[in-house]
């Protein structure tokens, strides 16, 4: 019969400074707390990795049995109040640790040099960046999230094929800061090839810092407008050429306004959908309560009468004191798809 040793909860202790201590400066006080926080971060990382390995073992054991189709694994998660998303995130963390350590890149004890966030950033970085970070950790250097991001930005800005050669060269020569060039790469990666090439042409003509910032903003607006427009139901009425509309807005230097407008349209439609769902549910509840009530429940009837102003076809909602006590009146009319007409132009 096997037995397990329960660790002493007092074995893990930190020497925290006394908040009431007067002979310690604020700078020294915060520095001591920062050191303690870093210890917790590393302890947390080790715990998360082992939790991931435990979850992976539970999952793989059930796969080996070939029965249940994951029900046992999900039951195991429910009993421990672990969401499926978090479980697979922990498994991915454990697999990343195994790849870095098992592949010989990182020494087992060097994991202690990372904060949790720094380790996760390293696991997602390019192999070349992983190697540089692993070498630093193996030499005993503490690895922060900022350090990983800085190296990732340096590598991305100097090597990405999405950038014109002029930009990569100037970045390698430290004439352009990687912290500005790297966001450009991330935004370009979201765009189709033809839009990427248009922006690269602009960068070739003017490989300067201000141009890089402008192109990054343009790429971000294009990506934002395109992504939002794909889910706006109003755009499904008629044949719209969103790409050409964005080109015209860009020519007017109003691409940001268009992206914001499309984003607001997306948010408005989502709000209307939630409003309709709540309105239908409130109407059903109000109707059921009205049937259950009677002349013997005058106070309940008063409440239901007020709710009628929100559950009926015409809704009146106060905007509160911040809007000067104004009210919004909405009329909700459900129509079938063939009854819908495109909205009139202003």
Secondary structure by P-SEA (a helix, b strand, c coil): cbbbbbcccccccccccccccccccaaaaaaaaaaaaaaaaaaaaaaaaaaaaaaaaaaaaaaaaccccaaaaaaaaaaacccaaaaaaaaaaaaaaaaaaaaccccccccccccaaaaaaaaaccaaaaaaaaaaaaacccccaaaaaaaaaaaaaaccccccaaaaaaaaaccccaaaaaaaaaaaaaccaaaaaaaaaaaaacccaaaaaaaaaaaaaaaaaaaaaaaccccccccccaaaaaaaaaaaccaaaaaaaaaaaaaaaaaaaaaaaaaaaaaaaaaaaaaacccccaaaaaaaaaaccccccbbbbbccccccbbbbbbbbbbbccccccccccc
